[in-house]
Amino acid sequence: METVVLNSNSKADLKLITDIARKIGVSVKYLTDEEKEDLGLLNAINKGRTGEFVDTEDFIGKLSK
């Protein structure tokens, strides 16, 4: 299964694309604002993940500066 996310400022253009997708048997789902935020957060977490541990005291010390 493949997934595509489309973003458009034109509701008419997006409707046209989704109508065509449905016509050829591709399922369409509109994301809620909360779902879009969740995807953004997941992407940020995955990009920031290094597999290394951070010293808590050092981290908090840098935050308080």
VENGIVEN-V492335 format. One record per residue. N is the residue number from 0. RES is the residue in one letter. SS is DSSP state (hx for helix, st for strand, lp for the rest). D_FIRST is the distance of its C-alpha to the first C-alpha in Angstrom with 2 decimals. Layout:
<<N;RES;SS;D_FIRST> <N;RES;SS;D_FIRST>>
This chain:
<<0;M;lp;0.00> <1;E;lp;3.79> <2;T;lp;6.80> <3;V;lp;10.29> <4;V;lp;13.51> <5;L;lp;16.51> <6;N;lp;20.06> <7;S;lp;23.08> <8;N;lp;26.72> <9;S;lp;26.94> <10;K;hx;25.87> <11;A;hx;26.67> <12;D;hx;24.38> <13;L;hx;21.44> <14;K;hx;22.28> <15;L;hx;22.42> <16;I;hx;18.96> <17;T;hx;17.49> <18;D;hx;19.70> <19;I;hx;18.51> <20;A;hx;14.79> <21;R;hx;15.83> <22;K;hx;18.09> <23;I;lp;15.50> <24;G;lp;13.31> <25;V;lp;10.81> <26;S;lp;11.07> <27;V;lp;13.11> <28;K;lp;14.28> <29;Y;lp;17.28> <30;L;lp;17.78> <31;T;lp;21.22> <32;D;hx;23.46> <33;E;hx;23.18> <34;E;hx;19.38> <35;K;hx;19.80> <36;E;hx;22.56> <37;D;hx;20.60> <38;L;hx;17.88> <39;G;hx;20.84> <40;L;hx;22.59> <41;L;hx;19.72> <42;N;hx;19.46> <43;A;hx;23.27> <44;I;hx;23.43> <45;N;hx;21.05> <46;K;hx;23.06> <47;G;hx;26.29> <48;R;lp;25.58> <49;T;lp;27.84> <50;G;lp;28.42> <51;E;lp;32.11> <52;F;lp;34.36> <53;V;lp;36.50> <54;D;lp;40.10> <55;T;hx;40.35> <56;E;hx;43.92> <57;D;hx;43.29> <58;F;hx;40.30> <59;I;hx;42.35> <60;G;hx;45.27> <61;K;hx;43.28> <62;L;hx;42.04> <63;S;lp;45.61> <64;K;lp;46.96>>
